[in-house]
Amino acid sequence: MLGSAALNRFAPKSLDLDGKVILVTGGTGSFGRRFIETVLKIAKPRKLIVFSRDELKQSDMMVDLSERFTPETLTCMRYFLGDVRDRERLTLAMRGVDIVIHAAALKQVPAAEYNPSEFIHTNVLGAENVVWASLTNRVKQVIALSTDKACNPANLYGATKLASDKTFVAANNLSGDIGARFSVVRYGNVVGSRGSVAPLFQRLVAQGAKDLPITDPRMTRFWITLNQGVDFVLSSLSLMRGGEIFVPKIPSMTMADLAAAMAPDLPLRIIGIRPGEKLHEMMISIDDARTVFDLGDRYVIEPAFADYGRHPRPEPVTPVAEGFSYASNTNDEWLSHQGLLDLLKV
């Protein structure tokens, strides 16, 4: 069984968001909503801006938050309709913003294989627009959400997120006297999020399914909860100097074990790997290892450009061994059946 320390492994130790103006792209998505709820609980920002393109989701979010928080707490909330594809709209939305969390993205692997141009426009050109608008408005800190699929990508989605990662890392070279800093967080599958396999299995079990479909029993994935993802972003915000890719230490699990944990009495039906899917995911490749450091609860891939390191880290850092990689099938930490069920309760 997972203890509270494991569930709260990334809780930020020192972060002051009081009086800050924070904007979240994709603010009505699974991560965006949980991030905003968390900030409302732990801080008193001057403004907390939801930037997204779906007016119905924004309306639903307003109602939901009004049922969970006092009117005084919600005075900081702002809702800004817009698309990250629209640079001018982003630039307007970021006026006076201190911190940007870039969570907007198209994410479905098979959809990317069939609609590559749509993913390129949102994930790649949208990332460039976020950088441009942030520099124009002198935003102090920008963190972009990435994915394990961006490491050695085998699909179009992963390739667009790798391009996005590179865009945000390189943006630090453009900052100059503006002082804006850009970093990336990269993690694996989110337990219980929209589009995750866990809710699909739960729904099938509730509907009385006779078996559970899995792509390949050997397939492994990294797993993290939505709360852990939010905590990881917040704690990385307090650690960032600009140019890093932060990678959490999180457990792996095979798809067969995941299905067995959720429905031990149901047989598995093998449906085959979908277009663009990997058998195993990787978050740090051997080629990254020379600039990777171990921070205890996470790894950091530091940028290769020459002026990085001008501000020494206060925390101890340990270089990883030569030939190091971080993949879901060779991970040191594995999720038990009970561990998965504990995560699903969070």
N, C-alpha and C positions, 0 to 999 in steps of 0.2 A: 504493500500500500504506500502511496506517495505521501510524504509528510508535508507540512505547511512550508518548510524551507524549500523543498523541490518545486512546489507549486508557485512560490513567490521568489524564485531564484534570481530574477532580474529586477526586483523592486529598486527604484532609484534611491540612492543614499543621500544625495544632496542636489536638489533642484528647486529653484525659485522661479515660479511662473507668475507670481502676483504682479499685477500691473502691466503684464505683457499683452501684446496683440498677436494672436496666433491664428493662422489660416490653415485649413486642412482641405486639400484637393481630394475629390472623391469622398467628401465628408458624410455622405449618406450611405456609404457601403458598410460592410460588416466591421472592418477595422476603424473606419472614420467615426462611426457612431460610438463604438466602445471607447475610442480615444477621447472623444469629446465628453462622454459621461465621466470618464476617469478624471479628466482635468477639472470638470465642474466640482468633483468631490474633494480634490486635494489642493486646489488653488483658487485664487480670485483674479483671473485675467481681466484686463481692461476690455478686451474684445476677443471673442472666440468665433471665427468666421467659417461657416460651412460653404465651400465652393463645390457645386455639382450641377449637373445638367438636367436633373429630373425634378420638376416642380412638385409632383405628387409625393415623391419620397421626402422632399423637404417639408411639405405640409404634414405628412404622417409623423415625421421626426419632431416637429414643433409640438404636436399633440402629445406624443409619447413623453417628451421631456417635461411638458407642463404637468403631467401626472406624477412625475417622480422628483421634481425639484421645486423649490419655492420661487415665486415671481422675482424676488430679490436676487436669487442666484442666477436667474436666466436673463437678467438685464444686460449681460455681456454678449448674448447670442446675436449673431448676424447671419442672414441667409442670402447668399449671392449666387444667382443662376448664371451658369457659364460653362464652357467646355475648354479643357486644356489645349484643344486645337486652336483656340482663338487667343492669339497673343495680346491683342489690344484689350480684350475683356479681362484677361489675367492681370495685365498691368494696372488697370483700374482697380481691381479687387485688392491688389497688394499695397495700395497706398498706406503708409504708416504702419505696415506689418513688421513685427520683430522676428517671428519664427514661422517658417512654412514647413508643413508635413505633407509630402507629396505621395498620396495614396491612390490617386486616380490611375486606372489602367484597364485595358482589356486583358483577360487572363486565361480563357479557355483554350487549351492546347489544340484540340481538333478544329475549333472554329478558326484559329490562327492559320492552320494549314490550308483552310479553304478560302479564307479572307485576308490574305497577307497585307494588302494595302491599308485596310482599316486598322490593323494592329500597328503598322508603321506610323500612320498618322497620329494615333493616340499615344503610343508608348515611346516612340522615338522623337517625332516632331513635337509632341506634347511636352516631353522632358526638356527639349531645347527652349520651348516657350516659357516653361517655369523658370529656367535659368535666366533667360533674358529679362523677364518681368522682375525677378528677384534682384538682379543687378541694377536695373533701372530704378527700383525703389529702395535700394540700399538695405535690403533685408539682412539681418545679422546672421541668422542660422537657418539652413535648409537641410532637411533630412528626407531622402527619397527611399521608399520601400522597394525592395527588390525581391528576388526569388531564387531558390536553389537551381532552378532551371536556367539561370543566367550563366552558370559555371559550365564551361565546355558544352555549349548548347547543341542539342540535337533536333530542335524544333524551332519554328518561326517565332513563337512566343518568347522562348528563352533568348533567341538572338536579338529580339527587340529590347528585352530587358538588359542584356549585356551592353547594347549600344547606349541605353539610358544610363546605366551605371558609369560607363566611360565618360558620358557627357557631364554628369554631376561631379565626378572626380576632377575632370579637366577644367571645370568651371572655376576652381580655385585659382587657376593661372590667369583668369580674366578679371579677378576681383580688384587687384591693385589697391589704390587708396580707398576704395569703396568699403573694404573690410568684410564683405560677405563671406561666409564659410559654408561649404557644401560637403555633406557626407551621405553614405548609403548604409542601410541595414539590409541584410540578406538572410532569410530564414525559410524553413520548409513548410509543409502542409499545416494548415490551421484546423485543429480539431473542432468540428461543429460549425465551421463557417459556411456561408452560402457557396454551394458548388463542391463542398468537401464530400468524400465518399461516406463518412460516418452518418450524416443525416439521411443519406440515401438508404443505407442499410437499416437505420431505425425506422424509416417510413415503410420499407418493404416488410420488415418484421411485423409492424403494426397492421399491415394490410393482409397478413397471413400468407406471405410468400412461402413456397415449398423449397426454395433454395436461394442462395445469394450469388450474384454474378461477380466474379473477379477476373481481372485481365490475365494475371499469371501468378501462381502461388509463390514463386520465388521473388516477386517484386518487393522491394523495400522502399520506405519513405521515412524522412525526418518528420517528427510531430511536435507541435507547439500549440498551446491554448491561445485564445484571443487575448485574454488578460496578460499572459506572458509576453505576447507580441507587443502589446501596448507598453508594458513595463520596460521591455527591451528597447523600444524606441525612446522612451523618456530617459532611461539611464544612459543610452548612447548620446542623447542630446547633451547630457552633462559632461560626457567624456570627449566629445568631438573637438578636433582642432581644425578640421577641414581636409578632405581628400581620402578619409578612411572608408573602408567597407567593413562594417561590424558583423560578425557571424556568431550567433549564440551556440552554446553547447547544449544540445537537446537530444532526446532519445530517438532511436529508430524502431521500426516494427515492420514485419512482413505483412503483406495484404492478407495472406491466409490466416495469420494469427489475429489480425484485426477483426476479420469476419468471424473467427471462432470465438473471440472474446464477446462479441455482440450477440451472436446467435449460436451457441455451442451445439444445438441440436439440429441445425440446418446443414445440409450438404452444400458443397461449393459447385458452381457451374462456371467453367473456364470459358471466357468469351474472347480471349486474345488481346494483345496489346494494341491500343488505339494508335492512329497515325500520329507520329511525332513523339510518342511516349518513350521514356527510357525504362530499362529494367530497374536500375538503381539511380538515385540522385547524388549529386556531388555539390558541396558548397565551397570547397577550397581545393584547387588542383595542385598537382606537383609543381607546375610552372609558377604558381603563386607563392610557393613556400619560402622563397628567399626574402620576401618582404612581409611575412606573417609572424605575429607575436601572440603569445598566450597571455591573456589578462585575467585568467582564473575562471570566470564564468562565461567567457567568450574569447573568440579569436578576433584579431584585427588585421586586415590586409592593408598595409600602409602604402601610400602612393609612391611611385618610383621617381617623381620629379625632384630635382636637386635641392630645392629650398625647404623641403619637408623636414621637420624635426627642429625647427628654429625655436619651438617652445617645448622643452623637455616635459615628459609626462610625470605627474606627481606619483602615480601608482607604479609598482614594480612591473616590468615586462620581461618576458622570457621568449627568446627566438625559438621557433619550432625546429625540429630536426630536419636535416637535409632529406629530401624525398618525401616529406610529409604531405598527406592529402587528407581531406575530410569528406568521406562518402557514407551514404546510408547503409551500405552493406558491410563496411569495415569499421563502423562506429564502435566505440568502447561502451556506450550506454544503450541498453535495450529496454523497451517498454513491455512490462508484463501485462497479462490479461486484466488483472485488477488495477494496474496502473492506468491503462486506457480507460477503464470505467470511471476511475477517479477523475481523470481529465475531462470526461464527458459531463461530469456533474458541475464543473466550474462555470 
